[in-house]
Amino acid sequence: MAAKFEIKMTANGQYMFNLEAGNGEVILTSEMYKAKSSAKNGIRSVKENAVKTERYKELTAANGMPYFVLRAGNYQVIGRSEMYSSDSAMQNGMESVMRNAPYAEVVDLTK
């Protein structure tokens, strides 16, 4: 099964997307957008920036769990990972985004 971006509508009527790996695991989540076209632009930005290691920023949550964000060239966050149990698991997550995002299909679940 191939990786995919899924565009969804949130309970408050905004749009967001998840990048899912081939196994169905969510590996990156977007912010919320007011317009579907903005969510689609966000996907294009993820596809473009995912292969650039300098676009990733490793962070630690208040509970001590590592996670990462993917940023565009203007440093705006375009995707956020889940919380990971270890730094090595986080590294695997970043590698999965790098590998999967550029070729992932886009599935619009709002139709």
VMD Tcl script that draws the C-alpha trace (Angstrom):
set ca {
  {0.00 0.00 0.00}
  {1.36 3.41 -0.95}
  {1.62 6.50 1.23}
  {-1.09 9.12 0.92}
  {-2.18 12.54 2.04}
  {-5.75 12.60 3.32}
  {-7.59 15.93 3.33}
  {-10.26 16.05 6.03}
  {-12.77 18.55 7.40}
  {-12.57 19.23 11.12}
  {-15.52 19.54 13.48}
  {-15.30 23.34 13.25}
  {-15.50 23.36 9.44}
  {-11.82 23.86 8.69}
  {-9.54 21.65 6.59}
  {-6.44 19.71 7.55}
  {-4.43 16.82 6.19}
  {-2.51 13.84 7.45}
  {0.35 12.10 5.67}
  {-0.06 8.36 6.16}
  {2.69 5.83 5.52}
  {1.89 2.73 3.48}
  {0.95 0.88 6.67}
  {-1.72 3.48 7.49}
  {0.25 5.12 10.32}
  {-0.04 8.93 10.45}
  {3.48 10.32 10.14}
  {2.71 14.05 9.73}
  {-0.28 16.27 10.54}
  {-0.97 19.75 9.21}
  {-2.33 22.84 10.84}
  {-5.96 23.79 10.20}
  {-6.87 25.81 7.13}
  {-9.99 27.85 6.41}
  {-10.01 26.90 2.72}
  {-9.47 23.56 1.03}
  {-7.21 25.25 -1.52}
  {-4.92 26.31 1.34}
  {-4.71 22.71 2.56}
  {-3.78 21.62 -0.97}
  {-1.07 24.29 -1.05}
  {0.17 22.93 2.29}
  {0.46 19.46 0.75}
  {2.46 20.85 -2.17}
  {4.77 22.56 0.31}
  {5.25 19.34 2.30}
  {6.07 17.43 -0.89}
  {8.65 20.08 -1.84}
  {10.26 20.52 1.58}
  {10.17 16.93 2.88}
  {13.42 15.98 1.12}
  {15.38 18.88 2.66}
  {16.90 17.82 5.97}
  {17.41 21.43 7.03}
  {13.62 21.91 7.03}
  {13.17 19.56 10.01}
  {13.37 20.77 13.57}
  {13.64 18.28 16.41}
  {11.79 19.27 19.57}
  {10.94 17.90 22.99}
  {7.46 18.17 24.47}
  {6.83 19.23 28.08}
  {6.44 15.54 28.99}
  {9.94 14.81 27.64}
  {8.81 13.00 24.49}
  {10.60 13.89 21.23}
  {8.77 15.04 18.10}
  {9.58 17.06 15.00}
  {8.12 19.75 12.80}
  {8.62 20.28 9.09}
  {9.03 23.89 8.04}
  {8.77 25.72 4.74}
  {11.55 27.97 3.46}
  {10.04 30.90 5.43}
  {10.27 28.80 8.64}
  {6.48 28.44 8.89}
  {5.52 25.03 10.31}
  {3.74 22.99 7.64}
  {3.53 19.69 9.49}
  {3.97 18.18 12.94}
  {4.80 14.63 13.90}
  {3.34 12.48 16.62}
  {5.14 12.16 19.95}
  {7.80 9.45 19.90}
  {9.09 7.16 22.62}
  {12.75 7.76 21.70}
  {15.05 9.89 19.58}
  {15.72 6.92 17.27}
  {11.97 6.42 16.72}
  {11.71 10.13 15.88}
  {14.58 9.80 13.38}
  {12.73 6.90 11.75}
  {9.64 9.12 11.53}
  {11.57 11.89 9.77}
  {13.07 9.39 7.34}
  {9.59 8.04 6.62}
  {8.32 11.54 5.77}
  {11.35 12.14 3.53}
  {10.76 8.86 1.73}
  {6.98 8.97 1.44}
  {5.83 12.59 1.08}
  {7.22 13.42 -2.37}
  {5.33 10.56 -4.06}
  {2.22 10.26 -1.90}
  {-1.14 10.52 -3.61}
  {-3.72 13.01 -2.38}
  {-7.08 11.68 -1.24}
  {-9.83 14.23 -0.59}
  {-12.20 12.87 2.05}
  {-14.32 16.05 2.07}
  {-16.17 15.29 -1.17}
}
mol new
graphics top color blue
foreach p $ca { graphics top sphere $p radius 0.5 }
foreach p [lrange $ca 0 end-1] q [lrange $ca 1 end] { graphics top cylinder $p $q radius 0.2 }
display resetview
